[in-house]
Amino acid sequence: MLTATRILTWFIIAAWLTGCATEPEAPIASTPSPPSSKKKQRQYLHIPPDTAISPQYKFPKSARSIDEALYTFAPAAIDQLKPYFKKAGMSYPPREIVLIAIKDEKKMELWARNFGPFKLIRPYSIRAASGMRGPKLKQGDRQVPEGIYHISRLNPNSNYHLSMKVDYPNDFDREHAEVDGRSDLGGDIFIHGKSVSAGCLAMGDDAIEELFVLAAHVGTDNIKVVIAPSDPRLRPLDTSHHSLPDWTSELYDQVTREIFMITQAKPPVKLAHTSASHPIYRPAN
């Protein structure tokens, strides 16, 4: 009896040990691990710390990080951008950049510098920009803002591929809204991919990959976004439409001066049909 009991005990122990040894590791093995630098050398550059997501903004746990987005998009984006920088006589990445968006022409210009004056790197086509001439005034007006802005954060998990948040409303917007008695100014204005817009600048996926990668390498503190209704280098910005607020002339003066300062353009001759004088423009002879 004792022998039979011992045999049964050893049989149970052996079966238990065999079960542990053959425990499947599929859940661990099937979980994809992040790309390793040993497998593939990372071709993107060091990311400045100021590109980090604001601590007030929380992505889902499963969302990709900026670092992971760069691992995917940076190699091709850098290859696309470097020839433009080389042609402009500038190394990549630059120290700071300015994006000048012209609403009526649906174009965006990338200007950059390391030291000295800004240089035009390349133009982009804006695929979509809703609204019309004039600044954004309230939530839901579908207007693309006009003014001088910055990039507040990068979003690698955008519904529109990738995106960069514009810091609308800025101080100018808030000050004039308070005077006007407006409170619901709206927000969530982005430069993003795809080709649809509800107050944002839709650049298409290829363009936003370049701009997103460049923004990460330059750092959001070193990016300025100037949005104008039309190109003030061609003609003075028109403030005569009855729908525009009284302070639009002040806004357009700021935008005009900023664009001339960045691009170092020579002011055109003042057009005959412009009634208001502007100190930047030379009077017609």
BAKESE-973560 format. One line per 8 residues: number of its first residue (from 1); their letters; for each residue z, x, y of N, C-alpha, C, O. Coordinates in steps of 0.1 Angstrom, whole numbers, plus 2048, in hexadecimal, padded with zeros to 3 digits. Layout:
NUM = a = Z X Y Z X Y Z X Y Z X Y; ...
END
This chain:
1 = mltatril = 800 808 7F4 800 800 800 800 809 80C 7F9 806 816; 809 813 80C 80A 81C 817 7FC 823 81A 7F8 825 825; 7F6 827 80E 7E9 82E 80F 7DF 825 815 7D7 829 81E; 7DE 819 811 7D5 80F 817 7D7 80D 825 7CD 80C 82D; 7E4 80C 829 7E7 80A 838 7E2 816 840 7DD 814 84B; 7E5 822 83B 7E0 82E 842 7D1 82E 843 7CC 831 84E; 7CA 82B 839 7BC 82B 839 7B6 821 843 7AD 824 84B; 7BD 815 844 7B8 80B 84D 7BB 80F 85C 7B3 80D 865
9 = twfiiaaw = 7C6 816 85E 7CA 81B 86B 7C0 825 870 7BB 825 87B; 7BD 82F 867 7B3 839 86A 7A5 833 86D 79E 838 875; 7A2 829 866 795 822 868 794 81C 875 78A 81D 87C; 79F 816 87A 79F 80F 887 79E 81A 892 797 818 89C; 7A6 825 890 7A6 82F 89B 798 835 89C 793 838 8A7; 791 838 890 784 83E 890 77A 835 897 771 839 89F; 77B 828 894 772 81E 89A 774 81E 8AA 76A 81D 8B1; 780 81E 8AE 783 81E 8BC 77E 82A 8C3 778 829 8CE
17 = ltgcatep = 77F 836 8BD 77A 842 8C3 76B 842 8C4 765 847 8CD; 765 83D 8B9 756 83C 8B9 751 833 8C4 747 836 8CB; 758 828 8C7 755 81F 8D1 755 825 8DF 74C 823 8E7; 75F 82D 8E2 761 834 8EF 756 83E 8F1 750 840 8FC; 752 845 8E6 748 84F 8E7 73B 84A 8EA 732 850 8F0; 738 83D 8E5 72B 837 8E7 72A 82D 8F2 721 825 8F3; 735 82D 8FB 735 823 906 729 826 90F 726 831 914; 720 81B 911 714 81D 919 717 821 928 720 81B 92E
25 = eapiastp = 70F 82A 92D 710 82E 93B 705 829 944 702 82E 94E; 6FE 81E 93F 6F3 819 946 6F6 814 955 6EE 817 95D; 702 80E 957 704 80A 965 704 816 96F 700 814 97A; 70A 821 96A 70A 82D 973 6FD 833 974 6F8 836 97F; 6F6 834 969 6E9 83B 969 6DF 833 970 6D5 838 977; 6E0 825 970 6D6 81D 976 6D7 81C 985 6CE 817 98C; 6E3 820 98A 6E5 81F 999 6DD 82A 9A0 6E0 836 99D; 6D4 827 9A9 6CC 832 9AF 6D5 83A 9B8 6DD 834 9C0
33 = sppsskkk = 6D4 847 9B7 6DB 850 9C0 6D3 854 9CC 6C7 854 9CB; 6D9 857 9D7 6D2 85B 9E3 6CA 867 9E1 6CE 870 9D9; 6BF 869 9E8 6B7 875 9E6 6BF 882 9E8 6C7 883 9F2; 6BD 88B 9E0 6C4 898 9E1 6BB 8A3 9E7 6AF 8A3 9E4; 6C2 8AB 9EF 6BA 8B6 9F5 6B5 8C0 9EB 6AC 8C8 9EE; 6BB 8C0 9DF 6B7 8C9 9D4 6AA 8C4 9CF 6A1 8CC 9CA; 6A8 8B7 9CF 69B 8B1 9C9 690 8B3 9D3 684 8B6 9CF; 693 8B0 9E0 688 8B0 9EA 68F 8B5 9F7 698 8AF 9FC
41 = qrqylhip = 689 8BF 9FD 68F 8C4 A09 68C 8BA A15 681 8B5 A17; 697 8B7 A1C 696 8AD A27 68E 8B3 A32 691 8BF A37; 684 8AC A37 67B 8B2 A41 67F 8AD A4F 678 8B1 A59; 689 8A4 A51 68C 8A0 A5E 697 8A9 A64 69D 8B1 A5D; 699 8A8 A71 6A1 8B1 A78 6AF 8AC A79 6B2 8A1 A75; 6B8 8B4 A7F 6C6 8B0 A81 6C7 8A4 A8A 6C0 8A3 A94; 6CF 89B A86 6D1 88F A8E 6DD 890 A98 6E8 892 A93; 6DA 88F AA5 6E5 890 AAE 6F0 885 AAC 6EC 87A AA7
49 = pdtaispq = 6FD 888 AAE 707 87E AAB 706 872 AB3 70C 867 AAF; 700 872 ABE 6FF 866 AC7 6F6 85B AC1 6F4 851 AC7; 6EF 85E AB6 6E6 853 AB0 6EE 84B AA7 6E9 841 AA1; 6FB 84D AA5 703 845 A9C 704 837 AA1 703 834 AAD; 705 82E A97 706 820 A9A 714 81D AA1 71E 823 A9E; 713 814 AAB 71F 810 AB2 72A 80C AA8 727 804 A9F; 737 810 AAA 741 80B AA0 743 7FC AA0 749 7F7 A97; 73F 7F5 AAB 740 7E7 AAB 736 7E0 AA3 737 7D4 A9F
57 = ykfpksar = 72B 7E7 A9F 721 7E1 A97 722 7E5 A89 722 7F1 A86; 722 7DC A7F 724 7DF A71 718 7DA A69 715 7CE A69; 711 7E4 A63 706 7E0 A5A 70C 7DC A4D 717 7DF A49; 705 7D4 A45 709 7D1 A37 70B 7DD A2F 705 7E8 A32; 714 7DD A25 717 7E9 A1D 70A 7EE A16 709 7FA A14; 701 7E5 A13 6F5 7E9 A0C 6EA 7EE A15 6E0 7F3 A10; 6EC 7EE A22 6E2 7F2 A2B 6E0 801 A2B 6E9 808 A28; 6D3 805 A2F 6D1 813 A2F 6D6 819 A3C 6D7 812 A46
65 = sidealyt = 6D9 826 A3C 6DE 82C A48 6D2 832 A50 6C7 832 A4B; 6D5 837 A5C 6CA 83D A64 6C5 84A A5C 6B9 84D A5C; 6CF 851 A56 6CB 85D A4F 6C1 859 A43 6B8 861 A41; 6C4 84E A3C 6BB 84A A32 6AD 846 A37 6A3 848 A30; 6AD 83F A42 6A0 83B A48 698 847 A4C 68C 848 A4A; 69F 851 A52 698 85D A55 693 865 A49 688 86B A4A; 69A 865 A3E 695 86B A32 688 865 A2E 67F 86C A29; 687 858 A30 67A 851 A2C 66F 853 A36 664 855 A32
73 = fapaaidq = 672 852 A43 667 851 A4D 665 85E A55 65A 860 A5B; 66F 867 A55 66D 873 A5E 662 87C A5B 65B 880 A64; 660 880 A4E 655 88A A4B 648 885 A51 641 88D A57; 643 879 A4E 636 874 A53 636 873 A62 62C 876 A68; 641 86E A68 642 86C A76 641 879 A7E 63A 87A A88; 648 883 A79 648 890 A80 63A 896 A7F 635 89B A88; 633 895 A73 626 899 A72 61C 893 A7B 613 899 A81; 61E 886 A7E 616 87E A87 619 883 A96 610 883 A9E
81 = lkpyfkka = 625 885 A99 629 888 AA7 627 896 AAB 623 899 AB7; 628 8A0 AA2 628 8AE AA6 61A 8B2 AAD 61B 8B9 AB7; 60F 8AD AA8 602 8B0 AAF 602 8AC ABE 5FD 8B3 AC6; 608 8A0 AC1 608 89B ACF 611 8A4 AD7 60E 8A7 AE3; 61C 8A8 AD2 625 8B1 AD9 61F 8BF ADB 620 8C5 AE6; 618 8C4 AD1 611 8D1 AD2 606 8D0 ADD 605 8DA AE5; 5FF 8C5 ADD 5F4 8C4 AE7 5FA 8C4 AF5 5F4 8C8 AFF; 606 8BE AF7 60D 8BD B04 614 8CA B07 61A 8CC B12
89 = gmsyppre = 614 8D4 AFE 61A 8E1 B00 629 8E0 AFF 630 8E7 B06; 62E 8D8 AF6 63C 8D5 AF5 641 8D6 AE6 639 8D2 ADD; 64C 8DB AE4 652 8DC AD6 658 8CF AD2 65C 8C7 ADB; 659 8CD AC5 660 8C0 AC0 66D 8C4 ABA 66D 8CE AB2; 677 8BC ABC 678 8B1 AC5 67B 8B5 AD3 680 8C0 AD5; 678 8AC ADD 67A 8AF AEB 689 8AD AEE 691 8A8 AE6; 68D 8B1 AFA 69B 8AF AFF 69D 8A0 B03 6A8 89B B00; 693 89A B09 695 88C B0C 687 885 B0D 67D 88C B0F
97 = ivliaikd = 687 878 B0C 67B 870 B0C 67C 864 B15 687 85F B18; 671 85F B1A 670 853 B21 665 84A B1C 65A 84F B19; 668 83E B19 65E 834 B15 65A 82B B20 663 824 B25; 64E 82B B25 649 823 B2F 641 817 B2A 636 81A B24; 646 80B B2B 63E 800 B25 638 7F8 B30 63F 7F4 B3A; 62B 7F5 B2F 624 7ED B39 620 7DF B32 618 7DF B29; 627 7D5 B37 626 7C8 B30 618 7C2 B30 613 7BE B25; 611 7C1 B3B 604 7BB B3C 5F9 7C2 B34 5EF 7BC B2F
105 = ekkmelwa = 5FA 7CF B33 5F1 7D7 B2B 5F5 7D9 B1D 5ED 7DE B15; 601 7D5 B19 606 7D7 B0C 604 7E5 B07 5FF 7E8 AFD; 60A 7EE B0F 609 7FC B0B 617 802 B0E 61E 7FE B17; 61A 80D B07 626 814 B09 622 823 B09 61B 828 B00; 628 82A B12 625 839 B13 632 840 B10 63D 83D B14; 630 84B B07 63B 854 B04 63A 860 B0C 630 868 B0C; 644 862 B15 646 86E B1D 651 876 B18 65C 870 B14; 651 883 B19 65B 88C B14 65C 899 B1C 653 89D B22
113 = rnfgpfkl = 668 89F B1B 669 8AC B21 674 8B4 B1A 67E 8AE B14; 673 8C1 B1A 67E 8CA B17 685 8CF B23 691 8CC B26; 67D 8D6 B2B 681 8DA B38 675 8D9 B42 66A 8DA B3D; 678 8D6 B4E 66D 8D4 B58 669 8C5 B58 670 8BC B54; 65C 8C3 B5C 658 8B5 B5D 655 8AE B50 653 8B5 B46; 655 8A1 B50 651 899 B44 642 89B B42 63A 89D B4B; 63E 89A B35 630 89B B32 62D 88F B29 635 88A B21; 621 889 B2B 61C 87E B23 619 883 B15 611 88C B13
121 = irpysira = 61F 87E B0B 61D 882 AFD 613 879 AF6 609 87F AF1; 614 86C AF7 60A 863 AF1 60C 855 AF6 618 851 AF9; 602 84D AF6 603 83E AF8 605 837 AEB 600 83B AE1; 60B 82B AEC 60C 822 AE0 607 814 AE5 608 811 AF1; 602 80C ADC 5FE 7FF ADF 60A 7F6 ADB 610 7F7 AD0; 60E 7ED AE4 618 7E3 AE1 611 7D7 ADA 608 7D1 ADF; 615 7D5 ACD 60F 7CA AC5 612 7BC ACA 609 7B3 ACA; 61E 7BA AD0 622 7AD AD5 62D 7AE ADE 636 7B7 ADD
129 = asgmrgpk = 62D 7A6 AE9 637 7A6 AF3 637 798 AF9 62E 795 B01; 641 790 AF6 640 782 AFB 644 781 B0A 649 78A B10; 641 775 B0F 645 772 B1D 63A 776 B27 62E 777 B23; 63D 778 B33 634 77A B3E 63A 784 B48 644 789 B46; 632 786 B53 638 78E B5E 645 789 B63 647 77D B64; 64E 792 B66 65B 78F B6B 666 793 B62 664 795 B56; 672 795 B68 67E 79A B60 683 78F B56 680 783 B58; 68B 793 B4D 692 78A B44 69E 784 B4B 6A5 78C B52
137 = lkqgdrqv = 6A0 777 B4B 6AB 771 B53 6B5 76A B4A 6C1 769 B4E; 6B1 765 B3E 6BB 75E B36 6B8 75E B27 6AC 762 B24; 6C1 75A B20 6C0 759 B11 6B5 74F B0E 6B5 744 B13; 6AB 753 B05 6A1 749 B01 695 748 B09 68C 740 B06; 694 750 B14 688 74F B1D 67C 757 B17 671 757 B1C; 67F 75E B0C 674 766 B05 66E 771 B0E 663 775 B0B; 675 775 B19 66F 77F B21 673 78D B1D 67E 78F B18; 669 796 B1D 66C 7A4 B1C 672 7A9 B29 66D 7A6 B33
145 = pegiyhis = 67E 7AF B29 684 7B3 B35 67C 7BD B3D 672 7C3 B38; 67F 7BE B4A 678 7C8 B52 683 7D0 B59 68D 7CA B5F; 681 7DD B5A 68B 7E5 B60 68C 7F3 B59 683 7F7 B52; 697 7FA B5C 69A 807 B56 6A5 806 B4D 6B1 802 B50; 6A3 809 B40 6AD 807 B36 6AE 814 B2D 6A8 81E B30; 6B7 813 B24 6BA 81E B1A 6BA 817 B0C 6BA 80B B0A; 6BA 820 B02 6BB 81C AF4 6CA 81C AF0 6D0 827 AF1; 6D0 811 AEC 6DE 811 AE9 6E1 814 ADB 6EC 81A AD8
153 = rlnpnsny = 6D8 811 AD2 6DA 815 AC4 6CD 814 ABC 6C4 80D AC0; 6CD 81A AB0 6C2 819 AA7 6C6 810 A9B 6D1 811 A96; 6BC 808 A97 6BF 7FF A8C 6B5 802 A80 6AA 7FE A81; 6BA 808 A76 6B1 80B A6A 6B0 800 A61 6A8 801 A57; 6B6 7F4 A64 6B6 7E9 A5B 6B0 7DC A62 6B4 7D1 A5F; 6A7 7DF A6B 6A1 7D4 A73 699 7CA A6A 693 7CE A60; 698 7BE A6E 68F 7B4 A67 681 7B7 A6B 677 7B2 A65; 67F 7C0 A75 672 7C4 A79 66F 7D3 A76 66A 7DA A7F
161 = hlsmkvdy = 673 7D7 A6A 671 7E4 A65 67B 7EE A6A 685 7F1 A63; 67A 7F3 A76 684 7FB A7D 685 7F6 A8B 67B 7F0 A90; 690 7F9 A92 690 7F5 AA0 69A 7FD AA8 6A2 805 AA3; 698 7FD AB5 6A1 804 ABF 6A5 7FA AC9 69D 7F3 AD0; 6B2 7F8 ACB 6B7 7EE AD4 6B7 7F3 AE3 6BC 7FE AE6; 6B1 7EB AEB 6B1 7ED AFA 6BE 7E7 B00 6C2 7DD AFC; 6C4 7EF B09 6D1 7EB B0F 6CF 7E0 B1A 6D6 7E1 B24; 6C7 7D6 B17 6C7 7CA B20 6D2 7C1 B1C 6D5 7BF B10
169 = pndfdreh = 6DA 7BB B26 6D8 7BD B34 6E0 7C9 B39 6EA 7CD B34; 6D9 7D0 B43 6E0 7DC B48 6E8 7D8 B55 6E9 7CC B58; 6ED 7E2 B5C 6F5 7DF B68 6ED 7D7 B72 6F3 7CD B78; 6E1 7DA B74 6D9 7D3 B7E 6D7 7C5 B7A 6D9 7BC B83; 6D4 7C2 B6E 6D3 7B4 B69 6E0 7AC B6B 6DF 7A1 B6F; 6EB 7B2 B68 6F8 7AB B69 6FB 7A8 B77 700 79D B7A; 6F9 7B2 B80 6FD 7B0 B8E 6F5 7A5 B94 6FB 79C B9B; 6E8 7A4 B91 6E0 79A B97 6E2 78C B91 6E1 782 B97
177 = aevdgrsd = 6E6 78C B84 6E9 780 B7D 6F6 77A B83 6F7 76E B85; 6FF 782 B86 70C 77D B8C 709 777 B9A 70F 76C B9D; 700 77D BA2 6FD 778 BAF 6F6 76B BAD 6F8 761 BB5; 6ED 76A BA3 6E5 75E BA1 6ED 752 B9A 6E9 747 B9A; 6F8 756 B95 700 74C B8E 6FB 74A B7F 6FE 73F B79; 6F5 754 B7A 6F0 753 B6C 6FA 75A B63 6FF 765 B66; 6FD 754 B57 707 75A B4E 701 75D B40 705 768 B3B; 6F8 755 B3B 6F2 758 B2E 6E5 760 B2F 6DB 75A B2F
185 = lggdifih = 6E7 76D B2F 6DB 776 B32 6D3 779 B26 6C8 77E B27; 6D8 776 B1A 6D1 77A B0E 6D4 789 B0B 6DC 78F B11; 6CD 78D B00 6CF 79B AFC 6C7 79D AEF 6BD 796 AED; 6CB 7A7 AE7 6C4 7AB ADB 6B5 7AD ADD 6AC 7A8 AD7; 6B2 7B5 AE7 6A4 7BA AEA 6A2 7C7 AE3 6A9 7D0 AE5; 697 7C7 ADB 695 7D3 AD3 686 7D8 AD5 67D 7D0 AD9; 684 7E4 AD3 677 7EA AD0 676 7EB AC1 67E 7F3 ABB; 66D 7E4 ABB 66D 7E3 AAC 65F 7E4 AA6 655 7E4 AAD
193 = gksvsagc = 65F 7E3 A99 652 7E3 A92 64C 7D5 A91 650 7CC A99; 643 7D3 A88 63B 7C7 A86 633 7C3 A92 631 7CC A9B; 62F 7B7 A93 626 7B3 A9E 629 7A5 AA4 620 79E AA8; 636 7A1 AA4 63B 795 AAA 646 798 AB3 64E 7A1 AB1; 647 790 ABE 651 793 AC8 657 786 ACD 650 77C ACF; 664 786 AD0 66B 77B AD7 674 782 AE2 680 781 AE2; 66D 789 AEB 674 790 AF6 676 79F AF3 67B 7A7 AFB; 670 7A3 AE7 671 7B1 AE4 663 7B8 AE5 659 7B1 AE8
201 = lamgddai = 663 7C5 AE3 656 7CC AE3 653 7D0 AD4 659 7D9 ACE; 649 7C9 ACE 645 7CC AC0 63A 7D6 AC0 62F 7D5 AC6; 63D 7E1 AB9 634 7ED ABA 62C 7EF AAD 623 7F8 AAD; 62E 7E7 AA3 628 7EA A96 630 7F4 A8E 638 7FC A94; 62F 7F4 A81 637 7FC A79 635 80B A7A 63F 813 A7B; 628 810 A7B 626 81E A7C 62B 824 A89 631 82E A89; 62A 81D A94 62F 821 AA1 63E 822 AA1 644 82B AA6; 644 817 A9C 653 817 A9D 659 822 A94 664 827 A97
209 = eelfvlaa = 652 826 A89 657 831 A81 657 83E A89 661 845 A89; 64D 840 A90 64C 84C A99 657 84C AA4 65E 855 AA6; 658 840 AAA 662 83F AB5 670 83F AB0 679 845 AB7; 673 839 AA5 680 839 A9F 685 847 A9B 690 84C A9F; 67C 84E A95 67F 85C A91 681 865 A9D 68B 86D A9D; 678 864 AA7 679 86C AB3 686 869 ABA 68D 872 ABF; 68A 85C ABB 696 858 AC2 6A3 85E ABB 6AC 862 AC1; 6A2 85E AAD 6AE 864 AA6 6AF 873 AA8 6BA 878 AA9
217 = hvgtdnik = 6A4 87A AAA 6A4 888 AAC 6A8 88B ABA 6AE 896 ABD; 6A4 883 AC4 6A6 886 AD2 6B5 882 AD5 6BB 888 ADD; 6B9 877 ACF 6C6 871 AD2 6C5 866 ADD 6BE 867 AE7; 6CC 85B ADA 6CA 84F AE3 6CF 851 AF1 6CA 84B AFA; 6D8 85B AF3 6DC 85E B01 6D1 864 B09 6D1 865 B16; 6C6 869 B03 6BC 870 B0A 6AF 868 B0A 6A4 86E B0B; 6B0 85B B09 6A4 852 B09 6A5 848 B14 6AF 842 B16; 69A 847 B1C 699 83D B26 68D 834 B23 683 838 B1E
225 = vviapsdp = 68F 827 B26 684 81D B24 681 816 B32 68A 810 B37; 675 818 B37 671 811 B43 667 806 B40 65D 809 B3A; 66A 7FA B43 661 7EF B40 65C 7E9 B4D 664 7E4 B56; 64F 7E8 B4F 649 7E3 B5B 63F 7D8 B58 63A 7D8 B4D; 63D 7CE B62 634 7C3 B5F 626 7C8 B5F 61D 7C3 B57; 622 7D2 B67 615 7D8 B67 617 7E7 B6B 622 7EB B6D; 60C 7EE B6C 60D 7FC B6F 60D 7FF B7E 603 7FD B85; 618 803 B84 619 805 B92 611 812 B97 60F 814 BA3
233 = rlrpldts = 60C 81A B8D 604 825 B91 5F6 820 B94 5EE 828 B9A; 5F2 814 B91 5E5 80E B94 5E6 806 BA0 5DC 806 BA9; 5F0 7FE BA2 5F2 7F5 BAE 600 7F1 BAF 608 7F2 BA5; 605 7EE BBB 613 7EA BBD 616 7DD BB4 60E 7D5 BB2; 623 7DD BAF 627 7D2 BA7 628 7C6 BB0 62F 7C6 BBB; 622 7BB BAC 621 7AF BB3 62E 7A6 BB2 632 7A3 BA7; 634 7A3 BBD 641 79B BBD 63E 78D BC4 648 786 BC7; 632 789 BC5 62F 77D BCD 630 770 BC6 630 766 BCC
241 = hhslpdwt = 631 771 BB8 631 764 BB1 63E 75D BB3 649 763 BB4; 63D 750 BB5 649 748 BB9 653 747 BAE 65F 744 BB2; 650 74A BA2 65A 749 B97 663 755 B97 66D 755 B90; 660 760 B9E 668 76C B9D 674 76B BA6 673 766 BB1; 67F 771 BA2 68B 771 BAA 689 779 BB7 681 781 BB8; 692 776 BC1 691 77D BCE 693 78C BCC 68D 794 BD4; 69B 790 BC2 69E 79E BC1 694 7A6 BB8 696 7B2 BB5; 689 79F BB5 67E 7A6 BAD 679 7B2 BB4 675 7BC BAE
249 = selydqvt = 677 7B1 BC1 672 7BC BC9 67B 7C9 BC7 676 7D4 BC7; 688 7C7 BC7 691 7D2 BC5 68F 7D8 BB7 68F 7E4 BB6; 68E 7CF BAD 68C 7D4 BA0 67F 7DC B9E 67F 7E6 B99; 674 7D6 BA4 667 7DD BA3 667 7EA BAB 65F 7F3 BA7; 66E 7EB BB5 66F 7F7 BBD 675 802 BB4 671 80D BB4; 680 7FE BAD 687 808 BA4 67D 80C B99 67C 818 B96; 677 803 B93 66D 806 B88 662 80E B8C 65E 818 B86; 65C 80B B98 651 813 B9D 655 821 BA0 64E 82B B9C
257 = reifmitq = 660 823 BA7 665 831 BAA 668 839 B9D 665 845 B9C; 66E 832 B93 671 839 B86 664 83E B7F 663 849 B7A; 65A 835 B7F 64E 839 B78 646 844 B7F 641 84D B79; 646 843 B8D 640 84E B94 647 85B B93 641 866 B92; 655 85B B92 65D 867 B90 65A 86D B83 659 879 B81; 65A 865 B78 658 86A B6B 64A 870 B69 648 87B B63; 640 868 B6D 632 86C B6A 62C 875 B75 621 87B B73; 633 877 B80 62E 87F B8B 620 87B B90 617 883 B93
265 = akppvkla = 61D 86E B8F 610 868 B93 60F 868 BA2 619 867 BA9; 603 869 BA7 600 868 BB5 5FF 85A BB9 5F7 853 BB2; 606 855 BC3 605 847 BC6 5F6 843 BCA 5F0 84A BD2; 5F2 838 BC6 5E4 833 BC9 5E4 82E BD8 5EF 82C BDE; 5D8 82C BDD 5D7 826 BEA 5DC 817 BEA 5D9 810 BE0; 5E3 813 BF4 5E8 806 BF4 5DD 7FC BF5 5D4 7FD BFD; 5DD 7F2 BEC 5D2 7E8 BEB 5D2 7DF BF7 5DD 7DC BFD; 5C6 7DA BFB 5C5 7D2 C07 5CC 7C4 C05 5D1 7BF C0F
273 = htsashpi = 5CD 7BF BF9 5D3 7B2 BF7 5E2 7B2 BF6 5E8 7A7 BF5; 5E9 7BE BF6 5F7 7BE BF5 5FD 7BD C03 5FA 7C5 C0C; 605 7B3 C06 60A 7B1 C13 616 7B9 C16 618 7BE C21; 61F 7BA C0C 62C 7C2 C0E 629 7D1 C0E 622 7D5 C05; 62E 7D8 C17 62D 7E6 C17 636 7EC C0D 641 7E7 C0A; 632 7F8 C08 63B 7FF BFE 63A 80E C02 62F 813 C03; 645 814 C03 645 822 C08 63E 82C BFE 63A 837 C02; 63D 828 BF1 637 831 BE8 628 832 BEA 621 83C BE8
281 = yrpan = 622 827 BEE 613 826 BEE 60E 82A BFC 613 826 C06; 603 831 BFC 5FC 835 C08 5F4 82A C0E 5ED 823 C06; 5F5 827 C1B 5ED 81C C20 5DE 81F C20 5DA 82B C21; 5D7 815 C1E 5C8 816 C1E 5C3 81A C2C 5C8 815 C36; 5B9 822 C2C 5B3 827 C39 5AB 81C C3F 5A5 81D C4A
END
